[in-house]
Amino acid sequence: MNSYDTTVKVLKALGHPLRLKIVVGLAKEPQCVKDIWGCLGLPQAVISQHLAMLRTSGIIEGRRHGVEMHYTVTDPLAKVIIDFIEQN
């Protein structure tokens, strides 16, 4: 996959308002699904679907802590995009 393909993949994943909100929050600190859906006030199933899309896009990773899965942003391009958004 060339750099344009990778960039398009990240931009598509971040192109949905809810996924963008999730990634902005995760860029600040790792969170578990319960924290994410609690902050956004949406059903867990909806949040889980969007987290799955972000995982398959390579933007976030999940790490298990006991019974909870904590997610964090790992994609460098996504981090740059979020930094840009936060500055403007």
Biopython code that builds the backbone (N, CA, C, O; Angstrom):
import numpy as np
from Bio.PDB.StructureBuilder import StructureBuilder

atoms = [
    (1, "MET", "N", (0.851, -1.169, 0.000)),
    (1, "MET", "CA", (0.000, 0.000, 0.000)),
    (1, "MET", "C", (0.901, 1.238, 0.000)),
    (1, "MET", "O", (1.788, 1.361, 0.845)),
    (2, "ASN", "N", (0.675, 2.151, -0.944)),
    (2, "ASN", "CA", (1.506, 3.352, -0.978)),
    (2, "ASN", "C", (0.981, 4.407, -0.008)),
    (2, "ASN", "O", (-0.069, 4.233, 0.611)),
    (3, "SER", "N", (1.724, 5.498, 0.112)),
    (3, "SER", "CA", (1.370, 6.507, 1.121)),
    (3, "SER", "C", (0.025, 7.170, 0.834)),
    (3, "SER", "O", (-0.679, 7.555, 1.767)),
    (4, "TYR", "N", (-0.345, 7.308, -0.439)),
    (4, "TYR", "CA", (-1.653, 7.894, -0.764)),
    (4, "TYR", "C", (-2.784, 6.972, -0.305)),
    (4, "TYR", "O", (-3.788, 7.432, 0.240)),
    (5, "ASP", "N", (-2.614, 5.679, -0.528)),
    (5, "ASP", "CA", (-3.630, 4.720, -0.087)),
    (5, "ASP", "C", (-3.788, 4.747, 1.427)),
    (5, "ASP", "O", (-4.903, 4.711, 1.948)),
    (6, "THR", "N", (-2.669, 4.810, 2.118)),
    (6, "THR", "CA", (-2.699, 4.866, 3.579)),
    (6, "THR", "C", (-3.377, 6.144, 4.059)),
    (6, "THR", "O", (-4.191, 6.111, 4.981)),
    (7, "THR", "N", (-3.043, 7.263, 3.435)),
    (7, "THR", "CA", (-3.640, 8.546, 3.802)),
    (7, "THR", "C", (-5.146, 8.527, 3.572)),
    (7, "THR", "O", (-5.907, 8.986, 4.425)),
    (8, "VAL", "N", (-5.580, 8.008, 2.444)),
    (8, "VAL", "CA", (-7.007, 7.928, 2.144)),
    (8, "VAL", "C", (-7.727, 7.057, 3.163)),
    (8, "VAL", "O", (-8.827, 7.393, 3.601)),
    (9, "LYS", "N", (-7.120, 5.954, 3.538)),
    (9, "LYS", "CA", (-7.717, 5.044, 4.512)),
    (9, "LYS", "C", (-7.940, 5.761, 5.853)),
    (9, "LYS", "O", (-8.998, 5.621, 6.466)),
    (10, "VAL", "N", (-6.946, 6.521, 6.298)),
    (10, "VAL", "CA", (-7.059, 7.259, 7.560)),
    (10, "VAL", "C", (-8.110, 8.355, 7.446)),
    (10, "VAL", "O", (-8.934, 8.524, 8.345)),
    (11, "LEU", "N", (-8.084, 9.099, 6.347)),
    (11, "LEU", "CA", (-9.046, 10.188, 6.167)),
    (11, "LEU", "C", (-10.485, 9.669, 6.095)),
    (11, "LEU", "O", (-11.398, 10.292, 6.638)),
    (12, "LYS", "N", (-10.687, 8.534, 5.429)),
    (12, "LYS", "CA", (-12.031, 7.949, 5.377)),
    (12, "LYS", "C", (-12.515, 7.553, 6.760)),
    (12, "LYS", "O", (-13.667, 7.796, 7.120)),
    (13, "ALA", "N", (-11.635, 6.949, 7.526)),
    (13, "ALA", "CA", (-12.015, 6.524, 8.870)),
    (13, "ALA", "C", (-12.343, 7.723, 9.754)),
    (13, "ALA", "O", (-13.270, 7.661, 10.561)),
    (14, "LEU", "N", (-11.598, 8.800, 9.612)),
    (14, "LEU", "CA", (-11.829, 9.995, 10.419)),
    (14, "LEU", "C", (-12.919, 10.883, 9.842)),
    (14, "LEU", "O", (-13.296, 11.879, 10.460)),
    (15, "GLY", "N", (-13.432, 10.539, 8.665)),
    (15, "GLY", "CA", (-14.440, 11.345, 7.996)),
    (15, "GLY", "C", (-15.823, 11.273, 8.618)),
    (15, "GLY", "O", (-16.690, 12.079, 8.280)),
    (16, "HIS", "N", (-16.045, 10.344, 9.501)),
    (16, "HIS", "CA", (-17.336, 10.238, 10.182)),
    (16, "HIS", "C", (-17.250, 11.035, 11.485)),
    (16, "HIS", "O", (-16.306, 10.848, 12.254)),
    (17, "PRO", "N", (-18.216, 11.919, 11.748)),
    (17, "PRO", "CA", (-18.140, 12.773, 12.945)),
    (17, "PRO", "C", (-17.977, 12.006, 14.262)),
    (17, "PRO", "O", (-17.231, 12.442, 15.140)),
    (18, "LEU", "N", (-18.653, 10.893, 14.403)),
    (18, "LEU", "CA", (-18.547, 10.135, 15.654)),
    (18, "LEU", "C", (-17.161, 9.516, 15.812)),
    (18, "LEU", "O", (-16.585, 9.544, 16.899)),
    (19, "ARG", "N", (-16.628, 8.956, 14.726)),
    (19, "ARG", "CA", (-15.281, 8.372, 14.800)),
    (19, "ARG", "C", (-14.245, 9.455, 15.076)),
    (19, "ARG", "O", (-13.282, 9.218, 15.805)),
    (20, "LEU", "N", (-14.431, 10.625, 14.508)),
    (20, "LEU", "CA", (-13.510, 11.727, 14.768)),
    (20, "LEU", "C", (-13.560, 12.110, 16.244)),
    (20, "LEU", "O", (-12.514, 12.328, 16.856)),
    (21, "LYS", "N", (-14.752, 12.197, 16.824)),
    (21, "LYS", "CA", (-14.885, 12.507, 18.254)),
    (21, "LYS", "C", (-14.191, 11.449, 19.105)),
    (21, "LYS", "O", (-13.503, 11.772, 20.074)),
    (22, "ILE", "N", (-14.376, 10.193, 18.738)),
    (22, "ILE", "CA", (-13.747, 9.106, 19.487)),
    (22, "ILE", "C", (-12.234, 9.234, 19.441)),
    (22, "ILE", "O", (-11.568, 9.126, 20.471)),
    (23, "VAL", "N", (-11.690, 9.464, 18.261)),
    (23, "VAL", "CA", (-10.230, 9.546, 18.110)),
    (23, "VAL", "C", (-9.673, 10.772, 18.829)),
    (23, "VAL", "O", (-8.602, 10.696, 19.431)),
    (24, "VAL", "N", (-10.374, 11.887, 18.776)),
    (24, "VAL", "CA", (-9.921, 13.080, 19.507)),
    (24, "VAL", "C", (-9.839, 12.770, 20.998)),
    (24, "VAL", "O", (-8.866, 13.135, 21.657)),
    (25, "GLY", "N", (-10.855, 12.102, 21.526)),
    (25, "GLY", "CA", (-10.835, 11.735, 22.941)),
    (25, "GLY", "C", (-9.730, 10.757, 23.276)),
    (25, "GLY", "O", (-9.069, 10.893, 24.306)),
    (26, "LEU", "N", (-9.524, 9.773, 22.418)),
    (26, "LEU", "CA", (-8.493, 8.771, 22.667)),
    (26, "LEU", "C", (-7.090, 9.345, 22.517)),
    (26, "LEU", "O", (-6.144, 8.834, 23.116)),
    (27, "ALA", "N", (-6.949, 10.401, 21.723)),
    (27, "ALA", "CA", (-5.643, 11.035, 21.570)),
    (27, "ALA", "C", (-5.224, 11.721, 22.868)),
    (27, "ALA", "O", (-4.033, 11.884, 23.133)),
    (28, "LYS", "N", (-6.196, 12.117, 23.667)),
    (28, "LYS", "CA", (-5.899, 12.771, 24.942)),
    (28, "LYS", "C", (-5.496, 11.760, 26.003)),
    (28, "LYS", "O", (-4.567, 12.005, 26.773)),
    (29, "GLU", "N", (-6.190, 10.624, 26.051)),
    (29, "GLU", "CA", (-5.860, 9.565, 27.008)),
    (29, "GLU", "C", (-6.559, 8.272, 26.596)),
    (29, "GLU", "O", (-7.663, 8.304, 26.052)),
    (30, "PRO", "N", (-5.915, 7.136, 26.856)),
    (30, "PRO", "CA", (-6.560, 5.853, 26.575)),
    (30, "PRO", "C", (-7.851, 5.732, 27.387)),
    (30, "PRO", "O", (-7.933, 6.193, 28.526)),
    (31, "GLN", "N", (-8.846, 5.105, 26.780)),
    (31, "GLN", "CA", (-10.137, 4.940, 27.440)),
    (31, "GLN", "C", (-10.711, 3.567, 27.127)),
    (31, "GLN", "O", (-10.360, 2.944, 26.125)),
    (32, "CYS", "N", (-11.596, 3.110, 27.998)),
    (32, "CYS", "CA", (-12.294, 1.857, 27.739)),
    (32, "CYS", "C", (-13.636, 2.170, 27.077)),
    (32, "CYS", "O", (-14.087, 3.316, 27.081)),
    (33, "VAL", "N", (-14.265, 1.147, 26.513)),
    (33, "VAL", "CA", (-15.525, 1.317, 25.790)),
    (33, "VAL", "C", (-16.576, 1.978, 26.684)),
    (33, "VAL", "O", (-17.304, 2.867, 26.242)),
    (34, "LYS", "N", (-16.649, 1.541, 27.931)),
    (34, "LYS", "CA", (-17.642, 2.083, 28.862)),
    (34, "LYS", "C", (-17.476, 3.595, 29.031)),
    (34, "LYS", "O", (-18.464, 4.328, 29.053)),
    (35, "ASP", "N", (-16.243, 4.058, 29.150)),
    (35, "ASP", "CA", (-15.985, 5.497, 29.277)),
    (35, "ASP", "C", (-16.391, 6.248, 28.013)),
    (35, "ASP", "O", (-16.955, 7.341, 28.080)),
    (36, "ILE", "N", (-16.096, 5.648, 26.860)),
    (36, "ILE", "CA", (-16.398, 6.307, 25.586)),
    (36, "ILE", "C", (-17.904, 6.449, 25.398)),
    (36, "ILE", "O", (-18.390, 7.539, 25.097)),
    (37, "TRP", "N", (-18.651, 5.348, 25.574)),
    (37, "TRP", "CA", (-20.089, 5.467, 25.342)),
    (37, "TRP", "C", (-20.756, 6.265, 26.442)),
    (37, "TRP", "O", (-21.814, 6.855, 26.222)),
    (38, "GLY", "N", (-20.158, 6.295, 27.624)),
    (38, "GLY", "CA", (-20.703, 7.131, 28.683)),
    (38, "GLY", "C", (-20.575, 8.612, 28.364)),
    (38, "GLY", "O", (-21.493, 9.391, 28.621)),
    (39, "CYS", "N", (-19.440, 8.997, 27.806)),
    (39, "CYS", "CA", (-19.212, 10.409, 27.431)),
    (39, "CYS", "C", (-20.082, 10.832, 26.258)),
    (39, "CYS", "O", (-20.583, 11.956, 26.227)),
    (40, "LEU", "N", (-20.262, 9.942, 25.300)),
    (40, "LEU", "CA", (-20.987, 10.297, 24.085)),
    (40, "LEU", "C", (-22.489, 10.057, 24.199)),
    (40, "LEU", "O", (-23.264, 10.563, 23.387)),
    (41, "GLY", "N", (-22.901, 9.287, 25.201)),
    (41, "GLY", "CA", (-24.324, 9.047, 25.408)),
    (41, "GLY", "C", (-24.986, 8.221, 24.313)),
    (41, "GLY", "O", (-26.166, 8.402, 24.013)),
    (42, "LEU", "N", (-24.224, 7.322, 23.726)),
    (42, "LEU", "CA", (-24.748, 6.455, 22.669)),
    (42, "LEU", "C", (-24.675, 5.007, 23.124)),
    (42, "LEU", "O", (-23.899, 4.678, 24.021)),
    (43, "PRO", "N", (-25.479, 4.131, 22.513)),
    (43, "PRO", "CA", (-25.439, 2.716, 22.892)),
    (43, "PRO", "C", (-24.055, 2.099, 22.672)),
    (43, "PRO", "O", (-23.326, 2.477, 21.755)),
    (44, "GLN", "N", (-23.719, 1.148, 23.532)),
    (44, "GLN", "CA", (-22.422, 0.488, 23.442)),
    (44, "GLN", "C", (-22.226, -0.168, 22.076)),
    (44, "GLN", "O", (-21.113, -0.170, 21.549)),
    (45, "ALA", "N", (-23.280, -0.718, 21.503)),
    (45, "ALA", "CA", (-23.162, -1.391, 20.204)),
    (45, "ALA", "C", (-22.705, -0.423, 19.117)),
    (45, "ALA", "O", (-21.895, -0.782, 18.262)),
    (46, "VAL", "N", (-23.219, 0.791, 19.150)),
    (46, "VAL", "CA", (-22.835, 1.807, 18.152)),
    (46, "VAL", "C", (-21.354, 2.149, 18.307)),
    (46, "VAL", "O", (-20.613, 2.197, 17.325)),
    (47, "ILE", "N", (-20.934, 2.385, 19.544)),
    (47, "ILE", "CA", (-19.534, 2.726, 19.803)),
    (47, "ILE", "C", (-18.629, 1.570, 19.399)),
    (47, "ILE", "O", (-17.578, 1.788, 18.795)),
    (48, "SER", "N", (-19.019, 0.360, 19.721)),
    (48, "SER", "CA", (-18.207, -0.816, 19.384)),
    (48, "SER", "C", (-18.027, -0.964, 17.882)),
    (48, "SER", "O", (-16.945, -1.334, 17.428)),
    (49, "GLN", "N", (-19.063, -0.685, 17.104)),
    (49, "GLN", "CA", (-18.953, -0.758, 15.641)),
    (49, "GLN", "C", (-17.928, 0.244, 15.124)),
    (49, "GLN", "O", (-17.116, -0.080, 14.258)),
    (50, "HIS", "N", (-17.968, 1.455, 15.655)),
    (50, "HIS", "CA", (-17.029, 2.481, 15.201)),
    (50, "HIS", "C", (-15.606, 2.168, 15.672)),
    (50, "HIS", "O", (-14.647, 2.410, 14.939)),
    (51, "LEU", "N", (-15.465, 1.637, 16.876)),
    (51, "LEU", "CA", (-14.141, 1.235, 17.348)),
    (51, "LEU", "C", (-13.571, 0.124, 16.472)),
    (51, "LEU", "O", (-12.375, 0.117, 16.178)),
    (52, "ALA", "N", (-14.406, -0.802, 16.061)),
    (52, "ALA", "CA", (-13.958, -1.889, 15.182)),
    (52, "ALA", "C", (-13.448, -1.333, 13.858)),
    (52, "ALA", "O", (-12.432, -1.793, 13.337)),
    (53, "MET", "N", (-14.150, -0.352, 13.321)),
    (53, "MET", "CA", (-13.718, 0.262, 12.057)),
    (53, "MET", "C", (-12.377, 0.972, 12.244)),
    (53, "MET", "O", (-11.498, 0.877, 11.388)),
    (54, "LEU", "N", (-12.223, 1.676, 13.351)),
    (54, "LEU", "CA", (-10.966, 2.374, 13.621)),
    (54, "LEU", "C", (-9.819, 1.386, 13.837)),
    (54, "LEU", "O", (-8.685, 1.652, 13.438)),
    (55, "ARG", "N", (-10.110, 0.255, 14.464)),
    (55, "ARG", "CA", (-9.093, -0.789, 14.656)),
    (55, "ARG", "C", (-8.662, -1.385, 13.325)),
    (55, "ARG", "O", (-7.467, -1.533, 13.068)),
    (56, "THR", "N", (-9.626, -1.727, 12.475)),
    (56, "THR", "CA", (-9.273, -2.341, 11.185)),
    (56, "THR", "C", (-8.560, -1.351, 10.272)),
    (56, "THR", "O", (-7.814, -1.750, 9.377)),
    (57, "SER", "N", (-8.787, -0.073, 10.497)),
    (57, "SER", "CA", (-8.079, 0.959, 9.730)),
    (57, "SER", "C", (-6.673, 1.190, 10.271)),
    (57, "SER", "O", (-5.877, 1.890, 9.644)),
    (58, "GLY", "N", (-6.361, 0.613, 11.421)),
    (58, "GLY", "CA", (-5.033, 0.757, 12.003)),
    (58, "GLY", "C", (-4.831, 2.054, 12.767)),
    (58, "GLY", "O", (-3.697, 2.414, 13.084)),
    (59, "ILE", "N", (-5.911, 2.759, 13.067)),
    (59, "ILE", "CA", (-5.794, 4.050, 13.744)),
    (59, "ILE", "C", (-5.673, 3.875, 15.253)),
    (59, "ILE", "O", (-4.958, 4.631, 15.911)),
    (60, "ILE", "N", (-6.362, 2.893, 15.799)),
    (60, "ILE", "CA", (-6.313, 2.645, 17.241)),
    (60, "ILE", "C", (-5.935, 1.204, 17.515)),
    (60, "ILE", "O", (-6.038, 0.335, 16.650)),
    (61, "GLU", "N", (-5.496, 0.975, 18.741)),
    (61, "GLU", "CA", (-5.231, -0.382, 19.218)),
    (61, "GLU", "C", (-5.890, -0.542, 20.573)),
    (61, "GLU", "O", (-6.030, 0.414, 21.336)),
    (62, "GLY", "N", (-6.289, -1.761, 20.853)),
    (62, "GLY", "CA", (-6.874, -2.064, 22.148)),
    (62, "GLY", "C", (-5.962, -2.942, 22.959)),
    (62, "GLY", "O", (-5.328, -3.860, 22.437)),
    (63, "ARG", "N", (-5.898, -2.651, 24.252)),
    (63, "ARG", "CA", (-5.127, -3.476, 25.177)),
    (63, "ARG", "C", (-6.035, -3.866, 26.333)),
    (63, "ARG", "O", (-6.727, -3.029, 26.913)),
    (64, "ARG", "N", (-6.018, -5.123, 26.646)),
    (64, "ARG", "CA", (-6.877, -5.627, 27.715)),
    (64, "ARG", "C", (-6.257, -5.333, 29.078)),
    (64, "ARG", "O", (-5.079, -5.602, 29.317)),
    (65, "HIS", "N", (-7.078, -4.777, 29.963)),
    (65, "HIS", "CA", (-6.727, -4.535, 31.364)),
    (65, "HIS", "C", (-7.803, -5.204, 32.205)),
    (65, "HIS", "O", (-8.861, -4.622, 32.443)),
    (66, "GLY", "N", (-7.537, -6.414, 32.650)),
    (66, "GLY", "CA", (-8.549, -7.185, 33.366)),
    (66, "GLY", "C", (-9.679, -7.527, 32.416)),
    (66, "GLY", "O", (-9.456, -8.163, 31.385)),
    (67, "VAL", "N", (-10.892, -7.108, 32.754)),
    (67, "VAL", "CA", (-12.042, -7.390, 31.899)),
    (67, "VAL", "C", (-12.314, -6.265, 30.900)),
    (67, "VAL", "O", (-13.163, -6.404, 30.019)),
    (68, "GLU", "N", (-11.591, -5.150, 31.039)),
    (68, "GLU", "CA", (-11.822, -3.999, 30.164)),
    (68, "GLU", "C", (-10.792, -3.931, 29.045)),
    (68, "GLU", "O", (-9.638, -4.323, 29.213)),
    (69, "MET", "N", (-11.237, -3.424, 27.905)),
    (69, "MET", "CA", (-10.360, -3.176, 26.778)),
    (69, "MET", "C", (-10.141, -1.668, 26.706)),
    (69, "MET", "O", (-11.095, -0.903, 26.565)),
    (70, "HIS", "N", (-8.886, -1.245, 26.802)),
    (70, "HIS", "CA", (-8.545, 0.175, 26.727)),
    (70, "HIS", "C", (-7.961, 0.470, 25.350)),
    (70, "HIS", "O", (-7.088, -0.245, 24.859)),
    (71, "TYR", "N", (-8.464, 1.538, 24.741)),
    (71, "TYR", "CA", (-8.056, 1.902, 23.389)),
    (71, "TYR", "C", (-7.192, 3.151, 23.402)),
    (71, "TYR", "O", (-7.363, 4.038, 24.238)),
    (72, "THR", "N", (-6.261, 3.203, 22.456)),
    (72, "THR", "CA", (-5.390, 4.355, 22.303)),
    (72, "THR", "C", (-5.101, 4.572, 20.815)),
    (72, "THR", "O", (-5.154, 3.631, 20.024)),
    (73, "VAL", "N", (-4.800, 5.793, 20.449)),
    (73, "VAL", "CA", (-4.467, 6.131, 19.060)),
    (73, "VAL", "C", (-3.015, 5.741, 18.822)),
    (73, "VAL", "O", (-2.125, 6.128, 19.580)),
    (74, "THR", "N", (-2.786, 4.973, 17.765)),
    (74, "THR", "CA", (-1.429, 4.522, 17.447)),
    (74, "THR", "C", (-0.943, 4.996, 16.080)),
    (74, "THR", "O", (0.259, 4.975, 15.815)),
    (75, "ASP", "N", (-1.854, 5.419, 15.213)),
    (75, "ASP", "CA", (-1.464, 5.823, 13.861)),
    (75, "ASP", "C", (-0.847, 7.218, 13.884)),
    (75, "ASP", "O", (-1.488, 8.161, 14.350)),
    (76, "PRO", "N", (0.383, 7.370, 13.392)),
    (76, "PRO", "CA", (1.051, 8.675, 13.417)),
    (76, "PRO", "C", (0.308, 9.753, 12.618)),
    (76, "PRO", "O", (0.237, 10.903, 13.053)),
    (77, "LEU", "N", (-0.239, 9.394, 11.467)),
    (77, "LEU", "CA", (-0.955, 10.380, 10.656)),
    (77, "LEU", "C", (-2.208, 10.857, 11.377)),
    (77, "LEU", "O", (-2.515, 12.049, 11.368)),
    (78, "ALA", "N", (-2.923, 9.947, 11.993)),
    (78, "ALA", "CA", (-4.120, 10.327, 12.752)),
    (78, "ALA", "C", (-3.744, 11.284, 13.878)),
    (78, "ALA", "O", (-4.475, 12.237, 14.148)),
    (79, "LYS", "N", (-2.616, 11.041, 14.534)),
    (79, "LYS", "CA", (-2.159, 11.929, 15.609)),
    (79, "LYS", "C", (-1.871, 13.328, 15.075)),
    (79, "LYS", "O", (-2.221, 14.322, 15.710)),
    (80, "VAL", "N", (-1.238, 13.405, 13.914)),
    (80, "VAL", "CA", (-0.954, 14.717, 13.298)),
    (80, "VAL", "C", (-2.244, 15.440, 12.957)),
    (80, "VAL", "O", (-2.371, 16.638, 13.209)),
    (81, "ILE", "N", (-3.195, 14.727, 12.389)),
    (81, "ILE", "CA", (-4.493, 15.329, 12.018)),
    (81, "ILE", "C", (-5.201, 15.837, 13.257)),
    (81, "ILE", "O", (-5.735, 16.947, 13.247)),
    (82, "ILE", "N", (-5.220, 15.055, 14.324)),
    (82, "ILE", "CA", (-5.886, 15.467, 15.562)),
    (82, "ILE", "C", (-5.188, 16.679, 16.163)),
    (82, "ILE", "O", (-5.850, 17.608, 16.625)),
    (83, "ASP", "N", (-3.854, 16.679, 16.162)),
    (83, "ASP", "CA", (-3.105, 17.849, 16.659)),
    (83, "ASP", "C", (-3.469, 19.102, 15.877)),
    (83, "ASP", "O", (-3.656, 20.173, 16.455)),
    (84, "PHE", "N", (-3.568, 18.963, 14.556)),
    (84, "PHE", "CA", (-3.941, 20.099, 13.706)),
    (84, "PHE", "C", (-5.335, 20.611, 14.046)),
    (84, "PHE", "O", (-5.549, 21.816, 14.170)),
    (85, "ILE", "N", (-6.273, 19.695, 14.193)),
    (85, "ILE", "CA", (-7.653, 20.067, 14.525)),
    (85, "ILE", "C", (-7.712, 20.770, 15.881)),
    (85, "ILE", "O", (-8.409, 21.774, 16.033)),
    (86, "GLU", "N", (-6.992, 20.251, 16.849)),
    (86, "GLU", "CA", (-7.002, 20.825, 18.193)),
    (86, "GLU", "C", (-6.388, 22.221, 18.234)),
    (86, "GLU", "O", (-6.758, 23.034, 19.081)),
    (87, "GLN", "N", (-5.451, 22.507, 17.326)),
    (87, "GLN", "CA", (-4.802, 23.823, 17.297)),
    (87, "GLN", "C", (-5.648, 24.880, 16.603)),
    (87, "GLN", "O", (-5.435, 26.075, 16.804)),
    (88, "ASN", "N", (-6.600, 24.451, 15.793)),
    (88, "ASN", "CA", (-7.389, 25.411, 15.015)),
    (88, "ASN", "C", (-8.810, 25.515, 15.481)),
    (88, "ASN", "O", (-9.590, 26.284, 14.919)),
]
sb = StructureBuilder()
sb.init_structure("model")
sb.init_model(0)
sb.init_chain("A")
sb.init_seg("    ")
for serial, (resi, resn, name, xyz) in enumerate(atoms, 1):
    if name == "N":
        sb.init_residue(resn, " ", resi, " ")
    sb.init_atom(name, np.array(xyz, "f"), 0.0, 1.0, " ", f" {name:<3s}", serial, name[0])
structure = sb.get_structure()
